[in-house]
Amino acid sequence: MPSSSAPLSTLIIILLWLLLKLEGARSLSCSGSENFSRNRIYEHCNDLPHLGSHLHWTYSPSNSSLSIAFSAPPKTPSGWVAWAINPKGTGMVGSQALVAFREGNGSVAVKTFRLLSYKRIEQGKLASVEVGRLEAEQRNGALTIFATIAIPENMKIVNQVWQVGASVVDGMPAVHDFGAANLESKGKLDLLRGQNTGNSADEVLRRKRIHGILNAISWGFLFPMGIMIARYMRTFRFAEAFWFYLHVGIQFSSYSLGVAGWATGLKLRAESKGVVYTSHRIIGIIVFSLATLQMLAMFVRPSKDHKYRTYWNIYHHGIGYSILVLGVLNVFKGIEILAPPREWKLCYIALLVLLGLISLSLEVTTWTLLLRNKNSNKSRSRHDVGFINGSKDNQEPLAS
């Protein structure tokens, strides 16, 4: 079994590496600062991992000042964007925020707010930092906040939070969405090293991508392939000798990747306090539990002529098709949570359509072969009976 799945596992690992490199290359791209008004230039640029936002910035150790240009598209044209520093924590509560939005006369305003709790914000001077050169502009659907912030000299790692919302009511930003991207739009900014460090949001996002790719390949592609091989290849004579081993090898590879995906999911769960995807988690637990039972059931598989073999087949097929349906469903739920570019979801749908068309054609082929063999067996049986009867009717009596 390991020998039959080794080449496939190697191919999967290479594919996984290429996908992660592609995502990494895409996330490291940053818009050029030469596009900013007044020829503003910044030393560093970070594409933030959520909400389509990025941060240009320069830190001056001599006067402990941080110059920033934060850009993000608001939820709606009349919405708002915000970037904040949290001097005392890593979340939203306690943040000192800069919020930009378009006013009724068409101009872009930027104001400072203190986030006292999840339901209470106050407009006014920030408590722990001083802000100067505060401006905002809108270009190509995105709002950009410009500011120079005087921060405490001992603050070399900044806890940053960013957010977008859909509307502004009487000059106050309305409550934002509570999707995965909104809840996880936070990280740490190392002012001396010029990058995100520690357990930052981009690292969490990378682990999410690993988790999603592992499970999409496992339950969303390999497992259906294994079922297709077991259902259709046994019909063809050329595959009689090896279809079973190919089926086991692919399902073993699928389960191995599923174990890795399960482990990354547990790690993400432990690191994402307050973030709960109830249905995705429950379906994942069911899929992994059923798949584990399916693997263990191979050790108690009765022989073909055993009286319990029929019941084992019913169990094996029922569990297998349940994993198939729930696994694909959970892949789509994972895509909704991760919110990748739309092309990724379309590619997976196209893959499922392709597998469906292949299954349909193989279903027609196997039934055609089955009926043809059945009719052939009936004709051969009638021919044999007719030959025996004919030989008896035409037999001449022995001479006495």
C-alpha positions in Angstrom: 0.0 0.0 0.0 2.7 2.6 0.8 4.5 1.8 -2.5 1.4 2.4 -4.5 0.7 5.8 -2.9 4.3 7.1 -2.7 4.5 8.7 -6.2 1.1 10.2 -5.8 2.0 11.7 -2.4 5.2 13.1 -3.8 3.2 14.8 -6.6 0.7 16.2 -4.1 3.6 17.7 -1.9 5.1 19.3 -5.0 1.7 20.8 -6.0 1.1 22.0 -2.4 4.5 23.7 -2.4 3.8 25.4 -5.8 0.5 26.7 -4.6 2.0 28.2 -1.4 4.8 29.8 -3.4 2.2 31.3 -5.7 0.1 32.6 -2.9 3.2 33.9 -1.1 4.4 35.8 -4.2 1.0 37.3 -4.6 0.8 38.5 -1.0 4.3 40.0 -1.1 3.5 42.4 -3.9 3.0 46.1 -2.9 1.7 49.1 -4.7 4.3 51.7 -5.6 4.5 54.7 -3.3 5.1 56.9 -6.3 1.3 56.9 -6.9 0.7 58.9 -3.7 0.0 62.7 -3.9 2.7 65.2 -3.0 5.3 62.6 -4.0 5.2 60.9 -0.7 7.7 58.2 -0.4 8.0 55.5 2.3 10.7 53.1 3.3 8.6 50.0 3.9 5.4 48.5 2.5 3.4 45.6 3.8 0.4 44.0 2.1 -1.9 43.3 5.0 -3.5 39.8 4.8 -7.1 40.9 5.1 -9.6 43.3 3.6 -7.5 44.1 0.5 -5.4 46.7 2.5 -1.8 47.6 2.6 0.5 49.9 4.7 3.4 52.1 3.6 5.4 53.4 6.4 8.7 54.9 7.6 10.0 54.9 11.1 12.4 57.6 12.4 14.3 56.4 15.5 15.7 59.9 16.1 12.4 61.4 17.1 10.4 58.1 17.5 7.9 59.1 14.8 6.0 56.8 12.4 4.8 58.1 9.1 2.1 55.9 7.5 -0.1 55.7 4.4 -2.8 53.1 5.0 -5.0 52.2 2.0 -8.1 49.9 1.8 -11.3 49.8 -0.2 -14.3 50.6 2.0 -17.2 48.0 2.2 -19.4 50.4 0.2 -18.7 53.7 -1.6 -20.2 55.5 1.4 -18.3 53.4 3.9 -15.2 53.9 6.0 -11.7 52.5 6.5 -9.6 52.6 9.7 -6.1 52.0 10.9 -5.2 51.9 14.6 -2.5 51.3 17.2 -3.2 49.4 20.3 -0.7 50.3 23.0 -1.9 47.8 25.5 -3.3 44.8 23.6 -3.5 43.0 20.3 -7.2 43.5 19.6 -9.7 46.2 18.9 -10.5 47.3 22.4 -8.1 50.0 23.6 -7.1 50.9 20.0 -6.3 54.5 19.0 -7.8 54.8 15.5 -7.6 56.9 12.4 -10.8 56.7 10.5 -11.4 58.0 6.9 -14.7 58.3 5.0 -16.4 60.4 2.3 -18.6 63.2 3.6 -21.9 64.3 2.1 -20.3 67.1 0.1 -17.9 64.6 -1.6 -14.8 65.5 0.3 -12.8 62.9 2.2 -12.5 63.3 6.0 -10.2 61.6 8.5 -10.8 61.7 12.2 -9.4 60.2 15.4 -11.3 57.8 17.6 -10.7 55.9 20.9 -12.2 52.4 21.0 -13.2 52.0 24.6 -15.2 48.7 24.2 -16.8 46.6 21.4 -19.9 48.9 21.6 -18.4 52.2 22.6 -16.1 54.6 20.7 -15.3 58.2 21.3 -14.1 60.8 18.8 -11.3 63.1 20.1 -7.6 63.3 20.8 -5.8 60.0 21.1 -4.7 59.0 24.6 -1.3 57.3 24.1 0.1 58.8 20.9 0.2 62.1 19.1 -0.9 62.5 15.5 0.1 65.1 13.0 -0.1 65.7 9.3 -3.4 63.9 9.2 -4.9 63.7 5.7 -6.9 61.4 3.5 -7.7 60.9 -0.1 -9.7 58.6 -2.4 -8.3 57.0 -5.5 -9.3 54.0 -7.6 -12.0 53.0 -5.1 -9.7 52.9 -2.1 -9.4 55.4 0.8 -5.9 56.3 2.0 -5.0 57.7 5.4 -1.8 59.7 5.8 -0.4 60.5 9.2 2.7 61.0 11.2 2.5 59.5 14.7 4.7 60.2 17.6 5.0 57.0 19.6 6.7 56.2 22.9 10.4 55.7 22.6 10.2 52.2 24.1 7.6 51.1 21.6 9.6 49.2 19.0 6.9 46.7 18.1 3.5 48.2 17.3 0.2 46.3 17.7 -1.8 47.4 14.6 -5.5 46.9 13.8 -7.2 47.8 10.6 -10.9 47.6 9.6 -13.5 48.6 6.9 -17.2 49.4 7.3 -20.2 50.0 5.2 -21.6 53.3 6.4 -21.2 56.4 8.5 -24.0 57.9 10.6 -23.7 61.5 11.8 -19.9 61.4 11.4 -19.6 58.2 13.4 -18.5 54.9 11.7 -21.3 52.3 11.9 -20.6 48.8 13.1 -18.5 46.7 10.7 -19.1 43.1 9.6 -18.0 40.2 11.8 -16.6 37.9 9.2 -13.3 36.1 9.4 -11.4 38.8 7.6 -12.8 41.5 9.9 -12.1 39.6 13.1 -8.5 38.7 12.1 -7.4 42.1 10.7 -4.6 42.6 13.2 -0.9 42.1 13.5 2.4 43.3 14.9 4.7 45.7 13.2 8.4 45.5 14.0 9.7 49.1 13.6 13.4 48.2 13.7 13.3 45.2 11.4 10.7 46.7 9.0 8.3 43.7 8.9 5.5 41.9 10.6 6.8 39.6 13.4 5.7 37.0 15.9 2.2 35.4 15.6 1.1 38.0 13.1 -2.0 38.0 11.0 -0.1 37.1 7.8 1.4 34.0 9.4 -2.0 32.9 10.6 -3.3 33.5 7.1 -0.5 31.4 5.7 -1.4 28.5 8.0 -5.0 28.9 7.0 -4.0 28.5 3.3 -2.0 25.4 4.2 -5.0 24.0 6.1 -7.4 24.8 3.2 -5.2 23.4 0.5 -4.5 20.2 2.4 -8.2 19.5 3.0 -9.3 20.6 -0.4 -6.9 18.1 -2.1 -7.7 15.4 0.5 -11.5 15.4 0.9 -12.3 17.5 -2.1 -10.3 15.8 -4.8 -8.4 12.6 -3.8 -11.2 11.0 -1.9 -13.7 11.3 -4.8 -11.1 10.0 -7.2 -10.6 6.9 -4.9 -14.4 6.3 -5.0 -14.5 6.6 -8.8 -11.7 4.1 -9.1 -13.4 1.5 -6.9 -16.8 2.0 -8.6 -15.7 2.0 -12.2 -12.3 0.4 -12.8 -13.4 -3.0 -11.5 -15.7 -3.3 -14.6 -12.7 -3.4 -17.0 -10.8 -6.6 -17.3 -7.4 -4.9 -17.7 -7.8 -3.4 -14.2 -8.9 -6.5 -12.4 -5.4 -7.1 -11.0 -4.7 -3.7 -9.6 -7.8 -1.5 -9.1 -8.1 -2.5 -5.5 -4.5 -1.5 -4.6 -4.9 1.8 -6.5 -8.1 2.5 -4.6 -6.5 1.8 -1.3 -3.4 3.8 -2.2 -5.3 6.9 -3.2 -7.6 6.7 -0.1 -4.6 6.3 2.1 -3.0 9.4 0.6 -6.2 11.2 1.0 -6.4 10.3 4.7 -2.8 11.2 5.3 -3.3 14.7 3.9 -6.6 14.9 5.9 -4.6 14.1 9.1 -2.2 16.9 8.3 -5.2 19.2 7.6 -6.9 18.2 10.8 -3.7 19.0 12.8 -3.4 22.5 11.2 -7.1 23.1 12.0 -6.5 22.3 15.7 -3.5 24.7 15.7 -5.6 27.4 14.1 -8.4 26.9 16.6 -6.0 27.3 19.5 -4.6 30.5 18.1 -7.9 32.1 17.1 -9.6 32.9 20.4 -13.1 34.2 19.9 -13.2 33.1 16.3 -15.7 30.3 15.8 -16.8 28.6 12.6 -19.3 26.3 14.1 -20.7 24.5 11.0 -17.3 24.2 9.4 -15.8 22.7 12.6 -18.6 20.3 13.2 -18.6 18.9 9.6 -14.8 18.6 9.8 -15.0 16.6 13.0 -17.6 14.3 11.4 -15.6 13.8 8.2 -12.4 13.0 10.1 -14.1 10.6 12.5 -15.9 8.7 9.6 -12.6 8.6 7.6 -10.8 7.2 10.6 -13.5 4.5 11.1 -13.2 3.7 7.3 -9.4 3.2 7.7 -9.8 1.0 10.7 -12.6 -1.0 9.0 -10.0 -2.4 6.5 -8.5 -4.5 9.3 -11.8 -6.3 9.9 -12.8 -6.7 6.2 -14.4 -10.2 5.7 -13.5 -12.4 2.8 -15.8 -12.4 -0.2 -17.6 -15.6 0.7 -18.1 -14.6 4.4 -21.7 -14.4 5.5 -21.2 -10.9 6.9 -19.5 -9.5 3.7 -22.7 -8.0 2.4 -23.3 -6.0 5.6 -19.7 -4.8 5.6 -20.1 -3.6 2.0 -23.2 -1.7 2.9 -21.4 -0.1 5.8 -18.3 0.7 3.7 -20.2 2.2 0.8 -22.5 4.2 3.1 -19.7 5.7 5.1 -17.6 6.4 1.9 -20.4 8.3 0.2 -21.2 10.2 3.4 -17.5 11.4 3.6 -17.7 12.4 -0.1 -20.7 14.6 0.3 -19.7 16.2 3.6 -16.1 16.6 2.5 -17.0 18.6 -0.6 -19.5 20.6 1.3 -16.9 21.5 3.9 -14.4 22.5 1.2 -16.9 25.2 0.0 -17.4 26.3 3.6 -13.7 26.7 3.9 -13.5 28.7 0.7 -16.1 31.1 2.1 -14.1 31.5 5.3 -10.7 32.0 3.6 -12.3 34.3 0.9 -9.6 33.8 -1.7 -9.8 35.4 -5.2 -13.0 34.3 -7.0 -11.0 32.3 -9.5 -10.1 29.7 -6.9 -13.7 28.9 -6.2 -14.5 28.8 -9.9 -11.5 26.5 -10.6 -12.7 24.0 -7.9 -16.3 24.1 -9.3 -14.8 23.4 -12.7 -12.9 20.5 -11.3 -16.0 19.0 -9.7 -17.9 19.4 -12.9 -15.1 17.6 -14.8 -15.2 14.7 -12.2 -19.0 14.6 -12.5 -18.8 14.4 -16.3 -16.2 11.6 -16.2 -18.3 9.8 -13.6 -21.4 10.1 -15.8 -19.6 8.8 -18.9 -18.1 5.9 -16.9 -21.5 5.1 -15.4 -23.0 4.8 -18.8 -20.0 2.7 -20.0 -20.1 0.3 -17.1 -23.9 -0.2 -17.3 -23.5 -0.8 -21.1 -20.8 -3.4 -20.5 -22.8 -5.0 -17.6 -26.0 -5.4 -19.8 -24.0 -6.6 -22.8 -22.3 -9.3 -20.7 -25.6 -10.3 -19.1 -27.2 -10.7 -22.6 -24.1 -12.6 -23.8 -24.3 -15.0 -20.9 -28.0 -15.6 -21.5 -27.4 -16.4 -25.2 -24.5 -18.7 -24.3 -26.8 -20.5 -21.8 -29.6 -21.0 -24.3 -27.1 -22.3 -26.9 -25.7 -24.8 -24.5 -29.2 -26.0 -23.5 -30.3 -26.3 -27.1 -27.1 -28.3 -28.0 -27.7 -30.8 -25.3 -31.4 -31.2 -26.1 -30.7 -31.5 -29.8 -28.1 -34.2 -29.3 -30.5 -36.2 -27.3 -33.4 -35.8 -29.8 -31.3 -36.7 -32.8 -29.5 -39.7 -31.3 -30.0 -42.9 -33.3 -31.0 -46.0 -31.3 -28.3 -48.6 -30.9 -28.6 -51.7 -33.1 -29.8 -54.7 -31.3 
